[in-house]
Structure formats: structure tokens, C-alpha cells
Amino acid sequence: MPAVRVFSTGRVREKRGLRGVRRYFGDDWRDETLPVNVFLIEHPAGLCLVDAGQTAEAAEPGYFDRWYPFFRLSRFELRAADEAAAQLQAAGHAVADVRWVVCTHLHTDHVGGLAPFAQATVVVPRMEWDRAQGLGGRLRGYLPQRWPAHLTPQLVEFTGPPIGPFPSSHDIAGDGALQLVPFPGHTPGHAALLVRLGDGAGGWLCVGDAVHRASDMAERHPAVAAWCAQEGVAVLATHDDDAGAQIEDSKR
């Protein structure tokens, strides 16, 4: 039976307000911050990391090109000890034991911490990979120039059968326990990882940035929320401070 843990690779602070040009040039930051979570799944065939979180370099001046408008709206706050690899080691896991890193999408706070996992198979939806390449990718807010040079991902086409509200799937481990499913919205190539319990009931849905909080699912994605409730599947989101509580509640 897979087990799931959450680690927060620092915090992200956003600008106040919802829209308007002034947000890009002002210095009015929110008081509250959001976590940048990654999820570690202990599968019998090896560890699976859902997203790689952020790198501490992103908190240093000059990491982001000044022409990027996207990064005028958020500020990352973390140290080297907050990175995913460091936290896994502190929790007693060897980085070399991570067999898969599954990327829900390729924004910097999901792949900034990839470099230490050179031995892992990095799983990425093909549509997401294609959209993130080159100058076009940079204009869409990706940072392909910051990805580790050794990155050669396993690209997923989603040729597996539908699962609940998801039209197709990709079985990562070959035993049905780790099913990548398309979940477009935040980006067209965005995906989620469905982690199933050994008896086929319950589990977790790691939704990346499909929502900021699990509590937003019913409003944003009602069909998925209804299916998760019916199946006893807990929703785990990257920027949800309650992700740890969601995991604990799912064990009861």
C-alpha cells in the first residue's frame, strides 16, 4: 500500500490585488504566504516524488530575468535546507531512492528543485513539455534555460483507459497504484497523479495547481470533486497549507 507524505519547499508571497498594470510595478505584497508543496509516495518499486518544488536560488536577486512580467507578481522565500532533496534526506530518505519524479506541469516552483534527482525518471505530459520549450516557452512563463542539463524526460501521451471524470490515463508503475491523468486548466498540458490504495478504494489525487486549496475543488471542478468524494480520494494541492491534514484525515 503506497504511503504519502508532504514537504513544503518554502513559501511564495504574491502581490496584492487581482489585476491591473500597477501590480507589476508596485511593491505592495500580501501579508500571507502560500506553501510550495511536494508529495512523496512510498511505492514498493521505489519512491515517487510529485513535483520537485522550488530551488533556493529563486530567492536570490537576479535569478529571474527582469523582462519576465510573471515574476513581478510573486516572491519565493526559502533556504537551501527547504529544497526537496534536502528535506527528503533529513527525513531519512536517500535521494538516489527516488525512482520517479512526476511533474504536474513545468512552472518553476514545480521543477526548480529537479537537479539533485538525476537518477530518477522524470515523467512529463508531452503537451506540457512541447509548450514549455524555447522562446515560446519562456514567453508563456516557463524557465527552460534553468532546467538541469541532464533532463531527458519520459514524455506521456495518455493512451491508457479513462478513470472516473478523466478521459485517459498513464500507468506509471504498471500496477495501477500511480496513474497520471490529464487535468488541463492551469496550463493546457497540466496533469494530476492519482495514487490508489492497495485494495482499490480511497487514495489521493495530487492536483498540482489545478486549485490552490482542496476546498476550492467543488467550485472549480465539480465533476472531479464529486468523483473524489464518492471514491474516498483526498485532494492534495501544491499551495494548500492543509495538505498534511488532508493526508492524515484520509488515513482514518
Helices and strands as residue ranges (DSSP letters): E 3-14, H 22-25, E 34-43, E 46-50, G 56-59, G 70-72, E 74-77, G 80-82, H 84-90, G 95-97, E 98-102, H 108-111, G 115-117, E 121-125, H 126-131, H 134-139, G 144-146, E 154-156, E 170-171, E 178-182, E 191-196, E 203-206, G 214-216, H 217-220, H 222-231, E 233-236, H 243-250
